[in-house]
Amino acid sequence: MNTDASVRRLKGEERPLQAQAARAAIIGALRCVDLVVLFEEDTPLALIELIRPDVLIKGADHAAETVVGAEVVASYGGRLVLSPLALGHSTTDLVRRGGRPSR
């Protein structure tokens, strides 16, 4: 998961809306998640090459051929999963609504 510093570099000074510890706790609470690792770089490629995950998950708003590390994971038999998005629940949507949750 991107650190707060890398999110700011990629998305601007107003981001992230939640601190990395809170974001990591949310992801880590999922039963299917074994480990949450923070990375400072703009992409997780070096980390993916180091830890060799079995599954690489990215939001379905990305095309498979543009996901950083997908080819690396596939090269050793791992797989890419494009996870469906919950409409209206992205951080970008939240910012557009002025920080108010959707109903």
CORGI-V275919 format. One record per helix or strand. SS is the DSSP state (h for helix, s for strand). FROM is the first residue (numbers start at 0). TO is the last residue. If there is no record, write none. Layout:
BEGIN
ss={SS/SS}
from={FROM/FROM}
to={TO/TO}
END
This chain:
BEGIN
ss={s/h/h/s/h/s/h/h/s/h}
from={1/3/19/38/44/54/63/69/78/90}
to={1/10/27/38/50/58/65/74/82/95}
END
